[in-house]
Amino acid sequence: MFRKRKEAMSFPPHVTMWVITGLLFSTICLYMFISLSTDFIEKKQFLFDKNVIDTIRSYASPAMDGFMLFMTEMGSKFMLGLLLVISMTWLFVKRKDVWGMRLYFITVAGGGLLNLLLKNFFERERPNINRIIEADGFSFPSGHSMGSMTYYGFLGYLVLRSKRKPLSKLGLGILLCLFILLIGISRIYLGVHYPSDVLAGFIAGSVWLVTCISLLEIIYLYKENRHKLTKRINEKTEISQLDN
């Protein structure tokens, strides 16, 4: 019995590498977030904030205003919630992937809750210059940046796990990365976040995203091994019955 359980929980090399790489990546991101938040707590100035804001605002124009408003809306709570419901429905109806659906929800909703806790912990006020739109709540880390990282990042993971052609996966992956980046930039352009807020949101979102994906990969592996084990047991039972 113990041998069978051990076999069901065995980790093949590619999954082991994924878990190790994910943990290493999460550790690096966590270190970066702690360093960034420590500087903020100690009231140190983020020298890159002003330079990045000036650079992004140098491209200001009515057309750019409209584009950035569109991009920021794609990272809003309403839009991410709507897209999440659509994605979860697709996973359930088309792929019968209940665990994928559950972890997608945990990734995005859990990321939102984590962002709220972090905002209330740091209580950083939003910038009050060059503001094009109004926004409520605290600033650090950016909720749009963290939310877009968790939702579109998980979507990218699903694309990589799909049966699409490698070139198609690469193209969609680059597109989703660009989408996440532009949502973060839009928050700086519209004057509701500092660049350090956006960076912190990306980092925190990445840690949570990798953690949830790693958990889902372990679940997939366990289910796959359990299915193979059950299949072998059934085959042996059928052979035994035929012999008798």
Salt bridges, closest charged atoms under 4 A:
GLU7 OE2 - ARG232 NH2 2.15
ASP39 OD1 - LYS44 NZ 3.79
GLU42 OE1 - LYS44 NZ 3.42
ASP49 OD2 - ARG124 NH2 3.49
ASP54 OD2 - LYS50 NZ 2.84
GLU134 OE1 - ARG131 NH1 3.36
ASP197 OD1 - ARG124 NH1 2.67
ASP197 OD2 - HIS193 ND1 3.43
GLU217 OE2 - ARG161 NE 2.70
GLU224 OE2 - LYS228 NZ 3.27
